[in-house]
Amino acid sequence: MTSTQHDRYHLPLSTNSSVAAERYVQGIDLVLSGNVGAEERLEDALQSDEGFALAHAALASLDLRWRRFESAIAHAEAARTLASGTSRREQQHVAVITSMIDGRGAEALRLATEHLDIFPSDAYILQQYIGMRRGVGCLELNAAILDKIEALEPAYGDDWFYAGTRSFQLHELNRFDESRRYAELSLSGNPRNGNAAHNMAHCFYETADYVAGIDFLRDWIVGYHPDAPHYSHLNWHKALFDLTQGRYQDSYDVYRETIRPSVLMQDIGGLGPPLADATSLFWRYRLYGSPLEQAADWTEVDQFAVVTAAGPRSPFYDAHCALSFAATGNDRAMSALIDAMRTAADGGHAVTREVALPLVLGIEAFGRGAYAETIAQIEPIFDDLVRIGGSQAQRMVFEETLLRAYMLAERPEKAEGLLRKRLEHRHSGRDFFWLAEADSSQGLVDAASEHRRRARGLWTDADPNAPEFAANGS
């Protein structure tokens, strides 16, 4: 087949149909930008050219992402057969995807690495490469991925996908000013790039620019499809920003409309189910003393957590399931979770054994009011929490669990030390309210008064009935 068409990066496409090529490019861009509609565009491409190998390959990878395994295998087989008459670039592209579908991950990563050395502007393969190589809580690996991305810059220039991809990797390495700069560059090229918007949310949070984060997400999320990969999670970021400002009711409204499992019953491809966002938000209500922590909401979340806990082991999701079981007093589910984690630990799963299991045991202890036990479990592994995965914003709920355990176990000096460490790189009014509480527990009246003053100054837009005001005599 003669290649008469090209993609957005000027790479030849083996199809004589301009419509097929156009729909394929549109579909790939929707995937690269975290938007919906890619499958429809790719199916349209096949309607125009049923022998278009790359369209079959892209659909295979999307099917794999959504766990539609039979369809993924069928599209992969079609891509493999049809690619034989295409260019070297397309044959290698298809080989990466089909290796992934076949479950040969190591081979797929090797092929992707070699492919990018020859065809650096094959953006879809770059996205797959990063997904396959990304590790959990490993700064060295994330730095190596960034090195690879930066080496490809001549092939992309200021392309919006490349800028957004580079932004995310910079964020993973805590280089937030650079990450924000590349996210803004990406959004200038494609204002609807959901991946770049997600990067921006993290940058606002990690630099304590919470009000700007609220403003950005409130405006950006208008028009973003509810079925898009980042929709629910970006709303979680919005709810988290609201909480940093003491706006409890706003955060709860966001939860009820966009995060709760009965609203969002499907997996979010790439971000997992809504379990982590739902449980971490409601556990924060519990830690903060908010009356918005409702038993009915927890019951709904807990049903979802039981299903998740029964699936494949994931330290990140195991910890969030534990939050739900501890909050609802679901001792049976908690025991089953701990037993399964112990089995995984005994079977050689190092992260579970060394970090996740002590964390879950600490959460279980917190749920029954054994705060000294919580400290004994979580404090030794605190610096290793990064190993369970997730972002710093997501793992913050475990740090705050330890903070509250310190206060409830009458260890205010420990809470103060952890709070002051937090203030070195981010803070909210709540941190100063908590410092005031720690000061008061140690008889430091003047310091407590100053910290309350600073907290109120930061919370001019907080709910008047926020629990922090009542706890601090406001």
N, C-alpha and C positions, 0 to 999 in steps of 0.2 A: 504494500500500500504506500502511495506517495504521501509524504507529509506536506500538506499545503496550508496548514493552520499552525498557530503558535499560542502559547499561554501568555500570561501577563509578564512573565520573565523572559519572553522571547525564545523559549524552548519549543522545538517542533512537536506537533501533535499529529499522530498518524490517523487522521480522519480527513476525508474530503468534504465533510459537511461543516459549513461555517456555523450553522445553528448548533450542531453537536459541540463544536469547540467553544462557542460562546456560553452555552449552558454549563459546560464542564468548568470553565474558568469562574463563572458565577458561583457554582457549587463549592469549588475549592476555597474561594474567598470567604464564603459563609462559614466554612469549617475553620479557616485560619483566624477568623474574627470572632468566633464564639457566638454565632447566630444560628437561627433556625432556617430551614428551607433548602439545605444542601441536598438532601436526598431527592427532593422533587426535581431540582435542577439536573442532577445526575441521571435520574430516570428519564427526563426529557432528552438528555444527550443520547441515551441509548435508543430512545424512540426514533431519533434522527439518524443514528448509526449504531445498529445493534452489535457491530463488530469492534466497537471502540474499547480497547483493552483497559486504558487508564480509568475510564468511567466505572468499569466493573471492579477494578482494584480499589477505587475510592469507596464504592458502596460496600465492598467486603470489609474494609477497615471500620466503616461506620457501623455495620452490623456487629462486628466484634465488640465495639465500644458499648453497644446496647445489649450485648449478650444474646443476639439472634444468631446462634452458631450455625444452624443449618443453612440459612441464607448467606452467611459469611463464606462458608465453604463453597457454596454454589458459585457465588460471584468470583471467588478466588480461582476456582477451576476454569471458569470462563476467561478470566484475565490471563491466566497462565497459557492457555491454548492460543488465544488471540494475539498474545504478545510476540509470538514466534516470528511474525512478519513485520515487526516494527523496528524502530531504531534501537541502538545499544542503550541509550539513556532510558527509553521506555521499558525495555526488557529488564534492566537493572532495577528500575522503580518498582515494577511488578514483582520482581523477585524478593524485594524487601517486604512488601505487603503480604505476599503469599507465605513467606517464612513465618511471619507473625501469626497468620491464621492457622498455620500448621502446628503452632506451639513451639517452634524452634527459635526461641528468643535470642539466644547467644548468636546464632547464625544471622538472624535479622539485624542485630546490632552491628555485627561485623560488616555485613553487606551495606548497611546504611552509611557506616563510617567511610568505607571505600568509595561508595557512590558520591558522597559529598565532596570527596577529594577531587573527583573528576567533574562533577556537575554541581557546583556549590549553590547555584540559584534554584535548585529543585526544592522549593519551599515546603511542599507537603512532606517530603522525606526528612527535611530538617525538623519539622514538627514531630514526626514519628521518632526520630533519633533522640530528641531531647526527652520525650516521654519514656522511651526505653531505658535511657541512661540515668535519668534522674534518680538520686538516692534519697534515703530518709535520714535527715539530720547529719549529713556529712558535708562539712564545709569544703573539704579538699576536693570531693567529687564535683560539687557545685562550681568550684573555682575552675576545675578542668573543663566543665561544660561551657562556662563563660569564655575560656580561652578559645575553644572551638568556634563559638559564635562570633567572637571578635575577629578571628582569622578569616571569616567569611564576609566581612564588611565590604570589601571591594566588589563583591558580586551583587550587593543589595543597595548600597548607598543609603539614602534616607527613606527607603521603602517602609511603609507603615507596618507590615507584618514583621519585618526584621527589627524595627525599632521597638515594637511591643514585646517581641521575644527577648531582646537584649535587656529591656526594662525588667522583665520578670526575673531573669537570672541575677541581675544586680540587686534586686530586692532580696533574693534568697541569701545574698552575701552581706546584707545590712548596709548596702551602699545606696541609701534612700534618696539623696539629692540627685545622684546620677540616674537612678531608676525613674524618678519623677520626670526628669528632663527627657528621657527617651519615651516615656509613656505619653507625654504631651506632644512629642514629635509624631508618635504613632497616631494619636487622635487628630492631629492636624491633617494627616494623610487619609485617615478613615475615621471620622467622628463616631461611628457606630462599632468600633472595635471593642467588643466586650472584654477581651483579654487585657487590653490596655486600661480600660476603666477599672478592672479588678486590681491592676497594679497601682493605679492612682489611690484607690481606697486604702490599700496597705500603706502606701507612703504617707498619706494624711494621718493614719493612725499611729504609725511608728514615730512620727515627728511631732505628735501631740497637736496637730492642726485639726482639731476635731470639728470645729464650726465650719471650716472650709470643706471638710469631708462631707458633712451633712448637706451643705449647699450644692456641692458637686454631684453627689448621688441623687439628691432630690430632682435635680434638673436632668441629669444624664439618663436616668432609668425610665423617663417618660418615653414611650414608644418602643422600649425593649420588650421583646415577646416573652410572656410568662413561661413558655416552654424552652426558652434559650438556656444554655448550660449555666450561665452565671446569674440568672435572674433571682432565684431564691437566695443564693449566697450573697449577692450584692445587697439585697434587702437586709440580710443578717448584719452586714457591715453597717448599714444605715441604723439598724436597731442598736448596735454596739456603740456607734457614735452618740445616739440619743442617751444611752445609759451613762456615757462619760460626762454628760452635761446634766445629769439628774432628771432627764425627761422620761420618766418611767412609763407614763401612759402612751406617749408616742412610740416607744419601743414595743410595747405590748400590742398596740394597734398594728404595727408592721408585722409582728409575729402572727397575729390572727389572720391577716389578709394574705400573707405570702410565704410563710415558713412552716406553719403547722402541718403535720403529716396528712391530715384529712384534706387539706388544700392541695398538697403536693405529694401525691401518692407514688410517683415514679422515681427511679434513680436519676440523678443528675449526671449525665455522662461525664466522666473525668473528675467530678467532685463528690461522687458517692451520694447516698441518700441524705435526706434532710436531718437525719438523726443528730449529727454533731452540732449543727446550728441550733436545733430545738433544745437539746439537753443543756448545752452550755449556756444558753440564754436564761433558761429557767433555773439552773443551778446558781447563776449569778443573782437572780432575784432572791433566792434562799440565802446566799451569803450576805446580801445587802439588807436583808430584813424587809423586803417589799411585800405588801399584801397582795400584789398581783400574782404571786406564786399560788396558783389554784390547783386543787387536787384533780379536778376534771381534766385540766390540760396535761398534768403529769400522767394521768391514766392513759390518755391517748398516746403520748410519747412512749410510755412504757411498753405498750403493745407493739410498737414499732421496734423498740430496743430488743425485745425478746426474739423477734424474727432475725434481727441483725446479729445478735449474739450467737445464734445457732449456725450462722454461716461460716465461711472461711475466717481463720484467725487474722485479725488486724490489730496491732497494739493501739493504734489511734482510736479505732471504733470500740475496742474492748473497754478503754478508759471511759468513753462517753456512755456506753451501755451501763457501766458501773454507776455513773452519776444518776442515771434514771432509776436503777434498782435501789440505790441508797435513799433517794428522795421518796420513793413510793413504799419503802419497806418490803420490797419484793425479795424476801430472803431466799426463796427457792431458786429464783432466777440468778441471784447473786452467787449462791453456792455453786450452781451449775457453771456459771461463767468462770469462777475461780478454779474449779476442778479442771475445766477445759484448758485454762491458761497454764495450770501446773503440768498438765500432760504435755502441752506444747513446749514448756520450759525444759521438762525432763527429756523431751525429744530433740533438744539442741537448739531451740529458738532463743538466741542470746538476748535479743531486745526484750522479749517477753520475760525471760528469767531475771534479767539484770535491772530492768526499768519498769516495764508495764505492770508486772505482777505486784511489786511493792506499791506502785501508784494505786492500783485497784484496791489492794488491801488497806491503804490509807484512806481511800474514799469510803470504803465499807465501814471503817472505824468512825469516820466523821458522821456517817449516817446514823449511827447508834450513840453518838455523843461521846465517844472515846477519843477525845482530842489529843491527849498525850500520845496515844497509839498512832494517830494520824501523823503526828510530827515524827515519831520514831520510824515510820515507814517512808514518808515522802522526803524528809530533810536529807537523808544520805544520797538520794538519787536526784535531787533537785537540779543540779547542773547538767544532768544527762537527759532531762526531759525532751530535749530536742530530738533525741533518737526515736521517739515514737512517731514522729512525722507531724504534719500540719504546720501552720504558720505560727509566728510568735503571738499574733492576735488570738489564734485558736487555743494555744497552750496557756495563755494568760489565766484561764479559769482555774488551772491546777495550781498556779502560783498563788492565786487569791484564796484558794482552799487552804493552803499552808498558812497564809497570812491570818485568816480567821481562826485557824486552829491555834496559832500562837496566842491570839487574844483570848480565846475561850478557855485555853489551858493556863491562863494567867502568866503568859510569857511576853509581856509587852515590849521588853527590850529587844527580843528577837524580831517581833513585828516591826519595830522601829528601824532596825538594821536593814531589813528587807525593803521597807518602804523608801528609805533614803537611797538605797541602791537603785530603785526604780526611778526616783526623781532625777537621777543623773542623765537619763535619756528620754523620759516621757513622764507626764503627770496629768492628773485631772483633779477636779475639786474633791473627789472622793478620797484621793490619797491624802490630802491635807486634813479632811475630816478624820480619817483613820489615824493619822499622826497625832491629832488632838486627843483621840481616845487613848492612844498609847501613852501620851504625855500625862494625861489625867490619872491613868493607872499607876504612874510612877511618881505622882505628886508634883509634877512640873506644871504648875498653874499658869504661869506667864507664857510658857511655850505653847501650852494647849490653847490659850486665848489667841495667840498670834496665828496659829495654824487654822483655827476656826475662822478668823478674819479673812485669811487668804482663800480658804475654801468658799466662803460666801461670795467673795469677789469674783471667783471663777464661775459661780453657779447663779448668775443673774437671771437666767432663763429656765431654771429648774422648776419642777412641779412644786407648788407650795407645801404639799404634804409629803415630799420626799422623806424617807425614813431617816436620812442623815440629819435633817434639820431637827427632827424630834429628839434624836439621840444626843444632839449637841446643844439642846436648850434653845433652839432658834424658833 
